[in-house]
């Protein structure tokens, strides 16, 4: 298989689906990471009908054993993985204050939004080192930026949705640390804030269309050898952590 292999988690809808579509349009062989087989198959059929080369890859990112089994399957079937887009994410505490959020909500949010990305990165780096090529993109959020949480940024936001926001802060830290740790010139790890996008999570009144929200992630997933590493981007421009 000559085309680069790209895994996108949470790819059966929203930004993940659009990232997959745009990568497939660029002739990447995309693995549609999805927990629900029926929903994932509908996305795959839609992509096939559009002439795109994609496969379904069942995974529950909240289950580390499911992640590890998926990576074994990818290694056995394809022999490599060139691109990982950690897109899958949840928000369970919208509008709930940091003073009221329950511990179990924090833990469940971290499991999907942070630990899944950590486990996936740890699992795919060896594959990327073997192929001497790798691009990892972590879908973060400006709501997790210290500039905003400290009140010093251009947007003032209260302490609600704290589990979601802290999980994205953790994801940003993971991006920085792994980019430094890997230090392989052919492997690049970056984070992206897509902004508020017209998806189930972002809402129909969001200012950006899904195509716009996916653009920077696709750009980072397809960087050439001179592209950035260990950065945080929105609209293809660096932003503050």
MOTA-V407009 format. One record per residue. N is the residue number from 1. RES is the residue in three letters. OMEGA is omega as a letter, one per 40 degrees, with the letter a starting at -180 (* if undefined). D_FIRST is the distance of its C-alpha to the first C-alpha in Angstrom with 2 decimals. Layout:
N_RES_OMEGA_D_FIRST + N_RES_OMEGA_D_FIRST
//
This chain:
1_UNK_a_0.00 + 2_UNK_a_3.80 + 3_UNK_i_5.79 + 4_UNK_a_7.94 + 5_UNK_a_8.67 + 6_UNK_i_12.37 + 7_UNK_i_14.98 + 8_UNK_i_18.22 + 9_UNK_a_21.18 + 10_UNK_a_23.91 + 11_UNK_a_21.64 + 12_UNK_a_23.46 + 13_UNK_i_26.18 + 14_UNK_a_27.74 + 15_UNK_a_26.20 + 16_UNK_i_23.15 + 17_UNK_a_22.39 + 18_UNK_i_23.01 + 19_UNK_i_20.87 + 20_UNK_a_17.95 + 21_UNK_a_18.89 + 22_UNK_i_19.21 + 23_UNK_i_15.88 + 24_UNK_i_14.18 + 25_UNK_i_16.47 + 26_UNK_i_15.09 + 27_UNK_i_11.56 + 28_UNK_i_10.46 + 29_UNK_a_8.80 + 30_UNK_i_12.13 + 31_UNK_a_13.51 + 32_UNK_i_17.09 + 33_UNK_a_19.23 + 34_UNK_i_22.43 + 35_UNK_a_25.35 + 36_UNK_a_26.53 + 37_UNK_a_24.42 + 38_UNK_i_26.34 + 39_UNK_i_26.15 + 40_UNK_a_22.45 + 41_UNK_i_21.85 + 42_UNK_i_23.99 + 43_UNK_i_21.93 + 44_UNK_i_18.66 + 45_UNK_i_20.55 + 46_UNK_i_21.95 + 47_UNK_i_18.63 + 48_UNK_i_17.31 + 49_UNK_i_20.63 + 50_UNK_i_20.14 + 51_UNK_a_16.93 + 52_UNK_a_14.66 + 53_UNK_a_11.30 + 54_UNK_i_12.55 + 55_UNK_i_13.23 + 56_UNK_i_16.52 + 57_UNK_a_17.06 + 58_UNK_i_20.72 + 59_UNK_i_22.51 + 60_UNK_a_26.12 + 61_UNK_i_26.14 + 62_UNK_a_29.85 + 63_UNK_a_29.14 + 64_UNK_i_27.84 + 65_UNK_i_27.13 + 66_UNK_i_24.94 + 67_UNK_a_22.96 + 68_UNK_i_22.63 + 69_UNK_i_21.58 + 70_UNK_a_18.84 + 71_UNK_i_17.46 + 72_UNK_i_17.68 + 73_UNK_i_15.72 + 74_UNK_a_12.87 + 75_UNK_a_13.01 + 76_UNK_a_13.24 + 77_UNK_a_10.46 + 78_UNK_i_7.71 + 79_UNK_a_9.60 + 80_UNK_i_10.13 + 81_UNK_a_11.46 + 82_UNK_a_12.03 + 83_UNK_i_14.59 + 84_UNK_i_17.36 + 85_UNK_i_19.97 + 86_UNK_a_23.01 + 87_UNK_a_24.53 + 88_UNK_i_26.20 + 89_UNK_a_29.93 + 90_UNK_i_33.34 + 91_UNK_a_36.87 + 92_UNK_a_39.64 + 93_UNK_i_42.66 + 94_UNK_i_42.90 + 95_UNK_a_46.48 + 96_UNK_a_47.51 + 97_UNK_i_49.29 + 98_UNK_i_48.23 + 99_UNK_a_51.69 + 100_UNK_a_50.96 + 101_UNK_a_47.30 + 102_UNK_a_46.96 + 103_UNK_a_45.36 + 104_UNK_i_43.15 + 105_UNK_i_41.75 + 106_UNK_a_41.01 + 107_UNK_a_39.26 + 108_UNK_i_37.14 + 109_UNK_a_36.15 + 110_UNK_a_35.27 + 111_UNK_a_33.20 + 112_UNK_a_30.84 + 113_UNK_a_31.11 + 114_UNK_a_31.23 + 115_UNK_i_30.58 + 116_UNK_i_27.32 + 117_UNK_i_26.00 + 118_UNK_a_27.43 + 119_UNK_i_25.87 + 120_UNK_i_22.39 + 121_UNK_i_22.69 + 122_UNK_a_24.04 + 123_UNK_a_21.20 + 124_UNK_a_18.24 + 125_UNK_i_19.84 + 126_UNK_i_19.25 + 127_UNK_a_15.46 + 128_UNK_i_15.66 + 129_UNK_i_18.03 + 130_UNK_a_15.79 + 131_UNK_i_13.03 + 132_UNK_i_16.03 + 133_UNK_i_15.06 + 134_UNK_i_16.24 + 135_UNK_i_18.02 + 136_UNK_a_20.30 + 137_UNK_i_22.52 + 138_UNK_i_25.52 + 139_UNK_a_27.28 + 140_UNK_i_30.91 + 141_UNK_i_34.15 + 142_UNK_i_37.03 + 143_UNK_i_39.30 + 144_UNK_a_38.32 + 145_UNK_i_39.28 + 146_UNK_i_42.41 + 147_UNK_a_43.72 + 148_UNK_a_44.11 + 149_UNK_i_45.17 + 150_UNK_a_47.83 + 151_UNK_a_49.31 + 152_UNK_a_48.93 + 153_UNK_a_46.28 + 154_UNK_a_46.88 + 155_UNK_i_46.38 + 156_UNK_a_48.71 + 157_UNK_a_47.34 + 158_UNK_a_49.14 + 159_UNK_a_48.00 + 160_UNK_a_46.44 + 161_UNK_a_42.89 + 162_UNK_i_43.14 + 163_UNK_i_40.69 + 164_UNK_a_37.92 + 165_UNK_i_39.00 + 166_UNK_i_39.35 + 167_UNK_i_35.91 + 168_UNK_i_34.50 + 169_UNK_i_36.71 + 170_UNK_i_35.25 + 171_UNK_i_31.71 + 172_UNK_i_32.78 + 173_UNK_i_34.20 + 174_UNK_i_31.01 + 175_UNK_a_29.11 + 176_UNK_a_31.65 + 177_UNK_a_31.83 + 178_UNK_i_28.15 + 179_UNK_i_27.59 + 180_UNK_a_30.47 + 181_UNK_a_29.58 + 182_UNK_i_26.00 + 183_UNK_i_27.10 + 184_UNK_a_23.81 + 185_UNK_a_23.58 + 186_UNK_i_19.83 + 187_UNK_a_20.20 + 188_UNK_a_22.19 + 189_UNK_a_23.89 + 190_UNK_i_26.00 + 191_UNK_a_27.94 + 192_UNK_i_28.69 + 193_UNK_a_31.64 + 194_UNK_a_30.75 + 195_UNK_i_34.43 + 196_UNK_a_35.95 + 197_UNK_a_33.75 + 198_UNK_i_34.60 + 199_UNK_i_32.94 + 200_UNK_a_34.54 + 201_UNK_a_35.04 + 202_UNK_i_36.13 + 203_UNK_a_38.35 + 204_UNK_a_38.92 + 205_UNK_i_41.25 + 206_UNK_a_38.74 + 207_UNK_a_38.84 + 208_UNK_i_35.12 + 209_UNK_a_32.83 + 210_UNK_i_29.54 + 211_UNK_i_27.68 + 212_UNK_i_29.77 + 213_UNK_a_29.25 + 214_UNK_a_25.47 + 215_UNK_a_25.50 + 216_UNK_i_26.16 + 217_UNK_i_23.63 + 218_UNK_i_20.86 + 219_UNK_a_22.38 + 220_UNK_i_22.30 + 221_UNK_a_18.71 + 222_UNK_a_17.70 + 223_UNK_i_20.35 + 224_UNK_a_20.20 + 225_UNK_a_21.52 + 226_UNK_a_25.05 + 227_UNK_a_24.82 + 228_UNK_i_27.10 + 229_UNK_i_26.78 + 230_UNK_a_29.00 + 231_UNK_a_30.37 + 232_UNK_a_31.45 + 233_UNK_i_31.03 + 234_UNK_a_32.25 + 235_UNK_i_31.76 + 236_UNK_i_29.79 + 237_UNK_i_32.96 + 238_UNK_i_33.95 + 239_UNK_a_36.29 + 240_UNK_i_38.58 + 241_UNK_*_37.62
//
